Amino acid sequence: MSKEQLSSLLKQHRDQIDAIDEQILKLANARASHARHIGELKDDGVIYRPEREAQVLRRLMALNEGPLPAEAVTNIFRSIMSNCRALEKEMTVAFLGPLGTYSEEAALKQFGEGKHAVVCGSIDEVFRTVESGQADYGVVPVENSNEGAVGLTLDLLLSSPLRICGEVTIPIHHCLLSKQTDIQQISHVFSHAQSLAQCHEWLNKMLPNAEREPVTSNARAAQMIHDLIAADGTFAAAIASKRAAELFNLNVLAENIEDDPKNTTRFLVLSAHDVAPSAHDVAPSGQDKTSFVTATKNQPGAILSLLEPLAKHNVSMTKLESRPAKGGMWEYVFYVDIEGHVQDTNVASAINEVTSRASYLKLLGSYPLAVV
């Protein structure tokens, strides 16, 4: 192919892309106009409808014929929906900071850029910020596929009036970040204790002599490395995300250093809207999850009796987590996730029967299953 022929073909494709971009722009604005009209017609004041957004994303994934992968399609349309929402109201979302944490990544994935961020110093602060009305929603980690449940989040769910209105799953891919460019010079590694544990074997192999220093978060570790002045010849690195490298202008010395490539963290989206049954409740999306916390008397067969109604009503349990109750020694509460929505007949019947057998039951929320 001659240079002239190549240039002509490139121009044809670029002209087509320009024409398609113009169509996309017109259609995106048309969509935004309809979204704004819907907002004007609604009288409940709720801008974010997680069940509706989940349905939209699932439908588009089913229609997708490529070459864009499903994750790219959901990323594009989450951004469009986020910017359409912002025409009605800029939502405020609280998450565990500083910027660059996986909590921020989860908030971005669920709500997009069309939001105002409230960066909190602790998980407790995220709860308090939403409870006080300073944020519309909160995003908190609840479990990691390797390290298990986040106990503080579970404890706060028990005591807080907030309800779960959504969930987000984030694949955790750790990077080694530093001001240095030579990995062999690294003598100290800073990160959250869980991340150090998740990269244990890689560190043993690649940096066996480096000191491992736990800090409050991965992003905080990256921030520390950015601010560190190594006057004593100490060469430090942080384990954090690639976004943290961009935020704090650090070199990425190694990527995907987690020992388990399937390492995933699940986050919950919290809201004050669902404190009591109302028009604000998250409606069924067709693929939902319901979470509740319950307790029973300490006697033989109590747990079996408590969970028997789930099997009786053909409800699948996806999680059972015990936590010490705060009221007394050797007493426990049980966190349960089940498939389905509380408005589903079989789920409602099962929960009513569990409630009649339990000494305590608190419904934490029904919400759409996480979308890729």
Disulfide bonds with the S-S distance in Angstrom:
none
